[in-house]
Amino acid sequence: MSKKELVFLQTIDDLLQSDLNIKSSLDVMAKMKGLPKKVSKASVEIRSDLEAGSLLSNAMGNCTSLKFKESQIAFVESAQRSGKLCDTFSFLRCREEKCSARNEKIFGMCVYPVIVILMALIGGIVLSVYAPSLVPDFSRNFDYDLYHRNVIAACVKANLLLCIFGLSLVLIARKNAFEYQRLDVASALKFLTEAGTDMDSSLHMAFLVAGKNQYLKESVLDAMLQMENGEPLPSVMDMFGGNAKSFFEIALVSGNLKTAFSSLVISMEKKLQKTESLFISLMEPVTICFVGAYILILLKDVAMPVLFNTGVF
């Protein structure tokens, strides 16, 4: 989602929280000078569709100025049935703000190792090209061809090591992103349950929230099939792993499904926070270790032969 869609959600949520109805909120947004042009234009488009008799969800879906997610439109459609439009926009705003903050955080964490890897790769390429021409032949019998081949082999090994490190970071980031998407689905189910939406409809919404994550979508589809086959709720919610099954076993006894979802979301958030803290604390020392190994490889096959040739060793 772009920042303009987020600005739209933030602004309309603020206006709805001020006890304005949806049409009045859109009128105010259309006249606000501080908003991006596309947000103002979208407000006019949606307001015109509402005036023509369209539902808000349809108006948002038909909007050409801003591209709303299918899941957001589905949430608004659900809010039209439940009458909790204000709560829904607050949820969507909070959800997108968390997503934006999370993306910025991940980007910030990856800047340092990415810069180190790129600089090292460039340095290795430059070294493999120019190192042999910079070595003086003090012993008069220095094999430059062999040295050049050894330099290239060393640079390939060193850069391959950094590529493995970079690939590991990508895999960790993807795993972390998947867990956040799973938390997003759990948060959506929590909100829908609190809004009084039945479980079948909530799972259909969760399928849209899963977005392009095929594995997560298959998990939600499997949960929907289990519900249709009459499987107990703890088995259905086992797709979230961890303590999810026990939370919903307690819910079956107590009859309080809202508490089960709240406990699930809190548990998943705590687990992700611990994982992030560990990742951040290990990022710099692990990067230093890989760079150290990179330098050792280059010292062994690039610098040491030169030192032997000059008589230092």
C-alpha positions in Angstrom: 0.0 0.0 0.0 1.3 3.5 -0.9 1.5 6.4 1.6 -1.5 8.1 -0.1 -3.9 5.2 0.8 -2.5 5.3 4.3 -3.1 9.1 4.5 -6.7 8.5 3.3 -7.3 5.9 6.0 -5.7 8.1 8.7 -7.7 11.2 7.7 -11.1 9.5 7.3 -10.6 7.7 10.6 -9.8 11.0 12.4 -13.0 12.6 10.9 -15.2 9.6 11.8 -13.8 9.7 15.3 -15.0 13.3 15.5 -18.6 12.1 15.0 -18.9 13.1 11.4 -20.8 10.7 9.1 -19.0 9.2 6.1 -20.5 11.6 3.6 -19.6 14.7 5.7 -16.1 13.2 6.2 -15.5 12.8 2.5 -16.8 16.4 1.9 -14.3 17.7 4.4 -11.4 15.7 2.9 -12.3 17.0 -0.6 -11.8 20.6 0.6 -8.7 20.0 2.8 -5.7 21.8 1.3 -3.0 19.8 3.1 -3.9 16.4 1.6 -2.2 14.9 -1.5 -4.2 15.6 -4.7 -4.9 12.0 -5.2 -6.5 11.7 -1.8 -8.7 14.7 -2.3 -9.6 13.4 -5.8 -10.5 10.0 -4.3 -12.7 11.6 -1.7 -14.6 13.4 -4.5 -15.0 10.2 -6.5 -16.2 8.1 -3.6 -18.6 10.9 -2.4 -20.1 11.1 -5.9 -20.6 7.3 -6.1 -22.3 7.4 -2.7 -24.6 10.3 -3.9 -25.5 8.1 -6.9 -26.6 5.3 -4.6 -23.5 3.1 -4.4 -22.4 1.4 -1.3 -19.1 2.6 0.3 -17.4 -0.7 -0.4 -18.3 -0.5 -4.1 -17.3 3.1 -4.3 -13.9 2.4 -2.9 -13.5 -0.6 -5.3 -14.4 1.6 -8.2 -12.1 4.5 -7.2 -9.4 5.2 -9.8 -7.4 7.8 -7.9 -6.4 5.4 -5.1 -6.0 1.6 -5.3 -7.5 0.0 -2.2 -6.7 -3.5 -1.3 -9.3 -6.2 -1.8 -9.1 -7.1 1.9 -9.8 -3.4 2.9 -12.9 -3.3 0.6 -14.1 -6.6 2.2 -13.7 -5.2 5.7 -15.7 -2.1 4.7 -18.4 -4.3 3.2 -18.5 -6.3 6.5 -18.8 -3.0 8.4 -21.8 -2.0 6.3 -23.6 -5.1 7.6 -22.5 -4.8 11.2 -22.8 -1.0 11.4 -19.3 -0.6 12.9 -17.8 1.6 10.1 -15.9 3.8 12.5 -14.2 0.8 14.3 -13.4 -0.7 11.0 -11.6 2.3 9.6 -9.7 2.6 13.0 -8.6 -1.1 12.6 -7.6 -0.6 8.9 -5.6 2.5 9.8 -3.8 0.8 12.7 -3.1 -2.3 10.5 -1.6 -0.2 7.7 0.4 2.0 10.1 1.9 -1.1 11.7 2.7 -2.6 8.3 4.4 0.7 7.2 6.4 0.9 10.5 7.4 -2.7 10.1 8.7 -2.3 6.6 10.7 0.8 7.6 12.2 -1.2 10.5 13.2 -4.1 8.3 14.7 -1.7 5.7 16.7 0.0 8.5 18.0 -3.3 9.8 19.2 -4.4 6.4 20.9 -1.2 5.3 24.2 -1.9 7.3 24.8 -5.5 6.1 23.7 -4.8 2.5 26.2 -1.8 2.3 29.0 -4.0 3.7 28.2 -6.8 1.3 28.1 -4.5 -1.7 31.3 -2.7 -0.8 33.1 -6.0 -0.2 31.8 -7.4 -3.5 33.0 -4.3 -5.5 36.3 -4.5 -3.7 36.8 -8.1 -4.5 36.1 -7.5 -8.2 38.5 -4.5 -8.4 41.1 -6.6 -6.6 40.8 -9.5 -9.0 41.3 -7.2 -11.9 44.1 -4.9 -10.8 46.0 -6.8 -8.0 48.5 -8.7 -10.3 49.5 -5.5 -12.1 50.4 -3.8 -8.8 52.8 -6.5 -7.6 56.5 -5.8 -8.2 58.6 -8.8 -9.2 61.4 -8.5 -6.7 62.5 -12.1 -7.1 62.6 -12.0 -10.9 60.8 -15.3 -11.1 57.3 -14.4 -9.9 54.6 -16.3 -11.8 52.0 -13.6 -12.5 49.7 -15.9 -14.4 49.4 -18.3 -11.5 49.1 -15.4 -9.1 46.3 -13.9 -11.2 44.4 -17.2 -11.3 44.8 -17.6 -7.5 43.5 -14.0 -6.9 40.4 -14.7 -9.1 39.8 -18.0 -7.2 40.2 -16.2 -3.9 37.8 -13.4 -4.8 35.3 -15.9 -6.1 35.5 -17.9 -2.8 35.3 -14.7 -0.7 32.4 -13.3 -2.6 30.6 -16.6 -2.5 30.9 -16.5 1.3 29.3 -13.0 1.3 26.6 -14.2 -1.1 25.7 -17.0 1.3 25.5 -14.5 4.1 23.3 -12.3 2.0 21.0 -15.2 1.1 20.7 -16.1 4.8 19.6 -12.6 5.5 17.0 -12.8 2.8 15.7 -16.1 4.1 15.5 -14.8 7.6 13.7 -11.6 6.4 11.2 -13.7 4.4 10.5 -16.0 7.4 10.0 -12.9 9.6 7.6 -11.4 7.0 5.6 -14.6 6.9 5.2 -14.6 10.7 4.0 -11.0 10.5 1.5 -11.9 7.8 0.3 -14.7 10.0 -0.1 -12.3 12.9 -2.0 -10.0 10.5 -4.5 -12.8 9.8 -4.9 -13.5 13.5 -5.4 -9.8 14.3 -8.1 -9.6 11.5 -9.9 -12.7 13.0 -9.7 -11.1 16.5 -11.2 -7.8 15.2 -14.0 -9.6 13.2 -14.9 -11.8 16.2 -15.2 -8.8 18.4 -17.3 -7.1 15.7 -19.7 -10.1 15.9 -18.8 -11.6 12.5 -19.4 -15.4 12.3 -16.4 -17.7 12.0 -17.1 -18.7 8.4 -17.3 -15.1 7.1 -14.2 -14.2 9.2 -12.2 -17.0 7.6 -13.2 -15.8 4.1 -12.0 -12.3 5.1 -8.7 -13.9 6.5 -8.2 -15.5 3.1 -8.1 -12.0 1.5 -5.9 -10.7 4.3 -3.3 -13.4 3.4 -2.8 -11.5 0.2 -0.2 -13.1 -2.1 1.2 -15.5 0.5 0.3 -18.8 -1.1 1.2 -20.9 1.8 -0.8 -18.8 4.2 -3.8 -18.8 1.8 -3.7 -22.6 1.7 -3.6 -22.7 5.5 -6.7 -20.5 5.7 -8.4 -22.6 3.0 -7.6 -25.8 4.9 -9.1 -24.2 8.0 -12.3 -23.3 6.1 -12.6 -26.9 4.9 -12.2 -28.1 8.5 -15.0 -25.8 9.6 -17.3 -27.1 6.8 -16.5 -30.7 7.9 -17.4 -29.9 11.5 -13.9 -30.1 12.9 -13.6 -28.5 16.4 -12.3 -24.9 16.6 -9.0 -25.8 18.3 -8.0 -28.0 15.4 -9.0 -25.3 12.9 -6.9 -22.7 14.7 -3.9 -24.9 15.0 -2.8 -23.3 11.7 -1.3 -20.5 13.9 1.0 -23.0 15.8 2.4 -22.3 19.2 -0.2 -22.2 22.0 -3.1 -21.5 19.6 -4.8 -24.9 20.1 -4.7 -24.6 23.9 -6.2 -21.1 23.8 -9.2 -22.3 21.8 -9.6 -25.4 23.9 -10.1 -23.1 26.9 -12.5 -21.0 24.8 -14.6 -24.0 24.1 -15.0 -24.5 27.9 -15.4 -20.9 28.8 -17.4 -19.9 25.7 -15.3 -16.7 25.4 -13.9 -16.7 21.9 -12.8 -13.1 22.0 -10.4 -13.8 24.9 -8.9 -16.7 22.9 -8.1 -14.5 19.9 -6.7 -11.8 22.2 -4.4 -14.2 23.9 -3.3 -15.6 20.5 -2.4 -12.2 19.1 -0.6 -11.2 22.3 1.4 -14.5 22.3 2.4 -14.1 18.6 3.4 -10.4 19.1 5.6 -11.4 22.1 7.3 -14.2 20.1 8.0 -11.9 17.1 9.4 -9.2 19.4 11.8 -11.7 20.9 12.9 -12.9 17.5 13.4 -9.3 16.3 15.5 -8.4 19.4 17.6 -11.5 18.8 18.1 -10.7 15.1 19.0 -7.1 15.9 21.5 -8.0 18.6 23.2 -10.6 16.4 23.2 -8.6 13.1 26.4 -6.6 13.7 28.6 -9.4 15.3 27.6 -11.9 12.6 28.3 -9.3 9.9 31.7 -8.7 11.4 32.5 -12.4 11.5 31.6 -12.9 7.8 33.6 -9.9 6.8 36.5 -11.1 8.9 36.4 -14.5 7.1 36.2 -12.6 3.8 39.4 -10.7 4.6 41.2 -13.8 5.8 40.5 -15.5 2.5 41.9 -12.5 0.6 44.9 -12.3 2.9 45.8 -15.9 2.4 45.6 -16.0 -1.4 46.2 -12.4 -2.4 48.4 -10.7 0.2 50.6 -13.6 1.5 52.1 -14.5 -1.9 53.2 -10.8 -2.4 54.8 -10.8 1.1 56.7 -14.0 0.3 57.8 -12.5 -3.0 59.1 -9.3 -1.4 61.0 -11.3 1.2 58.9 -10.2 4.2 58.4 -13.9 5.1 
